[in-house]
Amino acid sequence: MMDYAGHVEKNLPIGSGFPEAVCKTLVKQRLCGSGMRWKEKGAKVILSLRALV
């Protein structure tokens, strides 16, 4: 179980908004551009590079 009080006390994020925003930035914006088509292998490579940056 998560120690909500402890996380709040340490000013750590407890919601899912931040991870969801990162996924939107890393995945959605990169792979869903107009006219883009991706195969699974190519998508994995580009997302790995994007995550490193």
C-alpha positions in Angstrom: 0.0 0.0 0.0 1.1 3.5 -0.7 2.0 5.8 2.2 0.0 8.8 1.0 0.6 11.0 4.1 4.4 10.3 3.8 4.5 11.2 0.2 2.5 14.4 0.7 4.8 15.4 3.6 7.8 15.0 1.3 6.0 16.9 -1.6 6.1 13.8 -3.8 3.5 13.4 -6.5 0.7 11.0 -5.7 -1.6 11.4 -8.7 -1.4 9.9 -12.2 -1.5 13.2 -14.0 2.2 13.6 -14.5 2.9 10.1 -15.9 -0.1 10.5 -18.2 1.2 13.8 -19.5 4.6 12.3 -20.1 3.0 9.5 -22.1 1.1 12.0 -24.2 4.2 13.9 -24.9 6.5 11.0 -25.7 4.0 8.7 -27.5 0.9 10.5 -28.8 2.6 13.6 -30.2 5.4 11.6 -31.8 3.5 8.7 -33.3 0.2 10.2 -34.2 1.2 13.0 -36.6 -0.7 13.6 -39.8 0.1 11.0 -42.4 2.4 9.0 -40.1 2.4 5.2 -40.3 4.6 3.2 -37.8 5.4 -0.5 -37.6 5.9 -1.8 -34.1 9.7 -2.2 -34.5 10.2 1.4 -35.8 7.9 2.8 -33.1 9.9 1.1 -30.3 13.2 2.5 -31.7 11.9 6.1 -32.0 10.2 6.0 -28.6 13.4 4.7 -27.0 15.4 7.5 -28.5 12.8 10.0 -27.5 12.8 8.8 -23.9 16.6 9.2 -23.7 16.3 12.8 -24.8 
